[in-house]
Amino acid sequence: MSEKQGLLDKVRELEAMSDEELSSLGILREDIVDHVFRDAHFV
């Protein structure tokens, strides 16, 4: 459960950033959830 909470906290942290800050990290706003949960996604 704490791992999930940590991931949700990371999503919130990234969502609070400006588009410019996200861009400097190479992340688009619409990709935040995919970025944070990338290891949990199975294709």
HUHUPE-V434694 format. One record per backbone hydrogen bond with DSSP energy under -1.0 kcal/mol. NH is the residue of the N-H (numbers start at 1). CO is the residue of the C=O. If there is no record, write none. Layout:
NH;CO
NH;CO
This chain:
5;1
6;2
7;3
8;4
9;5
10;6
11;7
12;8
13;9
14;10
15;11
16;12
17;14
22;18
23;19
24;20
26;23
27;22
31;28
32;29
35;31
36;32
37;33
40;37
